[in-house]
Amino acid sequence: MTSPTVVAAAKWTAAHDLAGPTAWYGQHDGPVVLKGTTKVLVVGGADAGGAALGRAAVYNPADDTWKPTATQPSPRRLHTVTVLNDGKVLVTGGIGGSTAPGLASAEVYDPVADTWTPAGTMNQARWGHSAVLLPNNLVLVAGGSAVRDGRTTRALRSAELYDPAATTDATRWTTVGDMTDARSGHPAAVLKDGKVLVVGGTAPVGTDLDPALAFCELYDPDHKAWTPTGNLLHPRALHQATALSDTTVLVTGGRAPGAGDDGGFDPLSRRTAEKYDLATGAWTAAKDMPAGRARHRAVALGPGRVLVAGGTGGDADEAGYRSVLRYDAGTDTWSTQPGLLTGRWGFAAALLPDNRVLAAGGAARSGLAAADPTVTELTAAAELFDGSGA
């Protein structure tokens, strides 16, 4: 008689803490898996006072350790981190202190030599931008925020390419066509034939709360140009966009939309989700999440599956969510997964080669929910999700 197969239950387990409490509030500043290894690199981020951190560390899941890189990068927050085809890692822009102006500088980390070296200067200082690796090994950097007049900020339309094969600083960075719309805080995803979809974001207009955008557009690497594509069904900021395949993208959550057309106010962050189809250029509604969230993390688990973890309803008087969900595109359904050990938003999240998910750092409590209402409470805690039983 054959014994039944026993499947381990999905669970989160504690991992070794980061060197110090850190939050990553951007879309493309999170952790990256070093090519050809199981190790994860984290770079920069913000401390509890909002100041940029000049540190980087590598997590090794084999022995559950964080090791600082031999040399340390410049302080950055709201920057981008991109793995190149040769295994090196490009870090661009961001804010170097607790306030603007932004940075135009870039650095490259060599995991073999364990060193950081300058990587030229972008044509535009920026933070809150997107950066993705194209199939031709160039890195597309687009949008973001910049100083407008020393006191206010503006969103950018400009885009540029980084060439890791260039031999001089003057040729490392070249401008390409501007985006159709200026935007900041937007996610970007690489799709079929190297096309890049940028989704929503914000555009500062001088008010206390930057309006969310529904506008989306596509970058064509063959023509180095942008074209508008279908609008989101709902304007979104502080959302996540995750490729389900090379032609479809899932967008989840976002900041509370405020008053609707009927004058009603939605006090919660968005629970809606929607899917983009490259073939039609249109967005269609996906099944709503059980509850809304913003500043969460979405990690692709494989074709058609996405893990959504943590987040918050806002960044004032809040405790980070422990809630974790898994989306299955084949059935358009959400399933509840074991919750995070530490509720958090603005944290590092990455899929490891063994299919576990690493979550580290982030903001845990703010305002009246924190021990000190004047200081956002960050965490250094890290944990690993094993969904083998999900």
C-alpha positions in Angstrom: 0.0 0.0 0.0 1.4 3.4 -1.0 1.7 6.0 1.7 -0.1 9.2 1.1 2.0 12.3 0.2 2.3 14.8 3.0 2.5 18.4 1.9 4.1 20.9 4.3 1.8 23.8 5.3 2.6 27.2 3.9 4.2 29.4 6.6 6.5 32.3 7.4 9.6 31.7 9.5 11.8 34.3 11.1 15.1 35.1 9.4 18.1 37.0 10.7 17.5 40.8 11.1 18.9 43.5 8.9 21.8 45.5 10.4 19.3 48.3 11.3 15.6 49.3 10.7 15.2 50.3 7.0 12.3 51.2 4.7 12.1 51.2 0.9 9.3 53.4 -0.2 9.9 53.3 -4.0 8.8 51.0 -6.8 12.2 50.0 -8.1 14.5 50.4 -5.1 13.9 46.9 -3.6 16.1 43.8 -3.2 17.5 41.9 -6.2 18.7 38.3 -6.4 22.3 38.2 -7.6 22.6 36.4 -10.9 23.7 32.8 -10.7 23.4 32.7 -6.9 20.7 32.3 -4.2 21.9 35.6 -2.5 19.9 38.8 -2.3 21.3 42.4 -2.4 19.6 45.3 -0.6 20.8 48.9 -1.2 20.2 52.2 0.6 16.7 53.0 1.8 15.5 55.4 4.5 15.8 55.5 8.3 13.1 56.4 10.7 13.8 60.1 10.2 13.5 59.8 6.4 17.2 60.3 5.8 18.9 58.2 3.1 21.1 55.4 4.1 24.5 54.7 2.5 24.8 51.0 3.1 24.3 47.7 1.2 24.2 44.1 2.4 23.9 40.6 0.9 21.6 38.0 2.4 22.6 34.4 2.1 19.7 32.0 2.7 22.0 29.1 3.0 23.2 30.2 6.4 20.7 32.9 7.1 23.2 35.8 7.3 23.4 39.4 6.2 26.9 40.5 5.2 27.7 44.2 4.4 29.4 44.7 1.1 33.1 45.4 1.4 32.8 49.0 0.2 29.5 50.9 0.7 27.5 52.9 -1.8 26.5 56.6 -1.6 23.4 57.3 0.6 20.2 56.9 -1.5 16.5 56.6 -1.1 13.8 56.4 -3.8 16.5 55.2 -6.1 16.5 52.2 -8.5 18.3 48.8 -8.4 18.7 46.8 -11.6 20.6 43.5 -12.2 22.6 43.6 -15.5 23.2 40.6 -17.8 26.8 40.2 -16.6 25.6 39.9 -13.0 26.6 43.4 -11.9 24.0 45.7 -10.3 23.2 49.2 -11.4 21.9 51.8 -8.9 20.6 55.1 -10.1 19.5 58.5 -8.8 17.4 58.9 -5.7 17.6 61.4 -2.9 20.9 61.6 -1.0 19.6 63.2 2.2 16.4 63.7 4.1 15.3 66.3 1.5 15.6 67.1 -2.2 17.5 67.8 -4.5 17.8 64.5 -6.3 20.9 62.7 -7.5 22.1 62.3 -11.1 24.8 59.9 -10.1 24.9 56.1 -10.7 27.0 53.3 -9.3 27.6 49.7 -10.2 28.1 46.8 -7.7 30.4 43.9 -8.7 29.4 40.9 -6.6 32.5 39.0 -7.6 35.0 41.8 -6.6 32.6 43.0 -3.9 33.1 46.6 -4.9 31.1 49.7 -5.9 32.3 52.0 -8.7 30.9 55.1 -10.3 28.7 54.5 -13.4 28.6 58.0 -15.0 26.0 60.7 -14.5 22.5 60.7 -15.8 21.3 63.6 -18.0 18.7 64.4 -15.4 18.8 64.1 -11.6 15.7 62.2 -10.5 14.0 60.2 -7.8 10.9 58.0 -7.8 11.7 56.9 -11.3 11.6 53.5 -13.0 14.5 51.4 -14.3 14.3 48.1 -16.2 16.7 46.0 -18.1 15.9 45.6 -21.8 16.7 42.5 -23.8 19.5 44.4 -25.6 21.2 44.8 -22.2 20.5 48.5 -22.0 18.7 49.9 -18.9 15.8 52.2 -19.5 15.3 54.9 -16.8 12.1 56.9 -17.1 10.2 59.7 -15.3 10.5 60.4 -11.6 10.6 63.6 -9.7 13.0 66.6 -9.7 13.3 70.0 -8.1 11.1 72.6 -9.7 12.1 75.9 -8.0 14.0 74.9 -4.8 10.8 74.6 -2.8 8.5 72.5 -4.9 8.9 69.4 -7.1 7.8 68.4 -10.6 7.2 65.1 -12.4 9.4 64.3 -15.3 8.7 63.1 -18.9 12.3 62.5 -19.7 13.9 59.0 -20.3 17.4 57.8 -20.9 19.4 54.6 -21.5 22.4 53.2 -19.7 24.9 51.2 -21.7 27.0 49.0 -19.5 29.4 48.3 -22.5 30.3 52.0 -22.9 33.9 52.8 -22.3 33.5 56.5 -21.3 31.2 58.4 -19.0 30.1 60.6 -21.9 28.6 57.6 -23.7 27.2 55.6 -20.8 24.0 57.7 -20.7 22.0 58.8 -23.7 18.5 60.4 -23.9 15.6 58.8 -25.7 12.2 60.2 -26.5 10.2 61.7 -23.7 7.2 59.9 -22.2 3.8 61.0 -23.2 3.0 62.0 -19.7 5.1 63.2 -16.8 4.9 60.8 -13.8 6.6 59.7 -10.7 6.3 56.7 -8.3 5.2 54.5 -11.2 6.0 50.8 -11.7 7.3 49.5 -15.0 7.2 46.0 -16.5 9.1 44.5 -19.5 6.9 42.6 -21.9 7.1 40.8 -25.2 9.7 42.1 -27.7 11.2 44.3 -25.0 8.3 46.7 -24.8 8.0 48.4 -21.5 4.7 49.2 -19.8 4.6 52.1 -17.3 1.5 52.2 -15.1 -0.1 55.2 -13.3 1.8 57.0 -10.7 1.5 60.6 -9.5 2.1 64.1 -10.9 2.8 66.9 -8.4 0.5 69.9 -9.0 1.2 72.0 -5.9 -1.4 70.5 -3.6 -0.8 68.6 -0.4 -1.7 65.3 -2.1 -0.3 64.5 -5.5 -3.1 63.2 -7.8 -3.0 59.6 -8.9 -2.8 58.9 -12.7 -4.8 56.4 -14.8 -2.6 57.1 -17.9 -0.3 54.3 -19.1 2.1 54.1 -22.0 4.5 51.7 -23.8 8.1 52.1 -24.7 9.2 50.6 -28.0 13.0 49.8 -27.8 13.2 49.5 -31.7 12.1 53.1 -32.2 13.2 54.4 -28.7 9.8 56.1 -28.5 6.7 56.1 -26.3 3.0 55.7 -27.3 -0.1 55.9 -25.1 -1.9 52.7 -24.3 -5.2 52.0 -22.5 -6.0 53.9 -19.3 -6.3 52.1 -16.0 -9.9 51.6 -14.8 -9.0 53.5 -11.7 -6.2 56.1 -11.2 -3.5 54.6 -9.0 -0.6 55.6 -6.8 1.4 53.5 -4.3 0.1 50.4 -6.2 2.0 47.4 -7.6 2.3 46.1 -11.2 3.4 42.5 -11.7 3.9 40.7 -15.0 1.8 37.5 -15.2 3.3 36.6 -18.6 5.1 38.5 -21.4 1.8 39.9 -22.6 -0.2 40.5 -19.4 0.3 42.5 -16.2 -1.7 42.5 -12.9 -2.1 45.7 -11.0 -3.2 45.7 -7.4 -4.3 48.2 -4.8 -3.2 51.7 -4.3 -3.8 54.8 -2.2 -7.3 55.6 -1.0 -9.0 57.3 -4.0 -11.0 59.9 -1.8 -14.3 61.1 -3.0 -15.9 59.4 -6.0 -18.1 60.8 -8.7 -21.1 60.4 -6.4 -19.5 62.4 -3.6 -19.0 59.3 -1.4 -15.7 58.9 0.3 -13.8 55.6 0.4 -11.8 55.5 3.6 -9.9 52.4 2.6 -7.1 51.9 0.1 -8.2 50.2 -3.1 -9.2 46.6 -3.0 -9.6 46.5 -6.8 -7.2 44.7 -9.2 -7.0 44.8 -13.0 -5.2 43.1 -15.9 -3.5 44.6 -18.9 -3.4 42.7 -22.3 -0.7 43.8 -24.6 -2.6 42.4 -27.6 -5.6 44.7 -27.0 -3.9 47.5 -25.1 -6.8 47.5 -22.7 -7.3 46.9 -19.0 -10.1 44.7 -17.6 -11.2 44.2 -14.1 -9.7 41.2 -12.1 -11.5 39.9 -9.1 -11.3 42.3 -6.1 -8.9 41.5 -3.3 -10.7 40.7 0.0 -9.5 44.0 1.3 -7.6 47.0 0.0 -4.0 48.0 0.6 -1.3 50.4 -0.6 2.5 50.5 -0.2 2.3 46.7 -0.3 4.6 44.3 -2.2 3.6 41.9 -5.1 6.0 39.1 -6.0 5.5 37.0 -9.2 5.6 33.3 -8.1 5.7 32.0 -11.7 3.4 32.3 -14.8 0.0 33.5 -13.7 0.6 33.6 -9.9 1.3 36.5 -7.7 1.9 36.8 -3.9 0.6 40.1 -2.4 1.9 40.9 1.1 1.6 43.6 3.7 0.8 47.2 3.0 -1.3 49.8 4.8 -4.4 51.9 4.4 -2.3 55.1 4.7 0.9 56.3 6.3 -0.6 58.1 9.3 -1.7 56.5 12.6 -1.3 53.0 11.0 0.0 49.6 11.8 1.4 47.6 8.9 -0.8 44.8 7.5 0.1 41.2 8.2 -2.3 40.0 5.5 -0.9 37.9 2.6 -2.8 36.8 -0.5 -2.1 34.7 -3.6 -3.6 35.5 -7.0 -4.2 32.7 -9.6 -4.8 34.2 -13.1 -6.1 30.9 -14.5 -9.1 31.0 -12.2 -9.1 34.8 -11.4 -9.2 34.0 -7.7 -7.5 35.2 -4.5 -6.6 32.8 -1.7 -5.6 33.7 1.8 -2.1 32.7 2.9 -0.5 32.7 6.3 0.1 36.2 7.5 3.5 38.0 8.0 5.1 37.6 11.4 5.6 41.4 11.4 3.0 43.7 9.8 4.8 46.2 7.5 4.7 48.4 4.5 7.5 49.9 2.3 9.6 46.8 2.8 12.0 44.6 0.8 10.5 41.5 -0.9 12.1 39.1 -3.3 11.5 35.6 -4.7 14.4 33.3 -4.0 15.6 30.6 -6.5 14.2 27.9 -4.2 10.7 29.6 -4.5 10.7 31.0 -1.0 9.9 34.7 -0.6 12.1 37.0 1.5 10.5 40.0 3.3 12.7 42.4 5.3 12.6 45.8 6.9 9.9 48.3 6.2 7.6 50.6 8.3 5.7 48.8 11.0 3.7 51.6 12.8 3.2 55.4 12.5 1.5 58.2 14.4 -0.8 57.1 17.3 -0.1 53.4 16.5 3.7 53.9 17.2 5.4 54.1 20.5 6.4 57.7 19.6 3.7 59.4 17.6 6.2 61.8 16.1 8.4 59.1 14.6 7.5 56.3 12.1 8.5 53.0 13.6 10.6 51.0 11.3 11.6 47.3 11.6 14.8 45.4 11.0 13.0 42.0 11.1 13.3 39.6 8.2 11.2 36.5 7.4 10.9 33.8 4.8 7.7 32.5 3.2 7.5 28.8 2.1 4.3 28.3 0.1 4.9 24.7 -0.7 1.6 23.8 0.9 -0.4 26.6 -0.6 
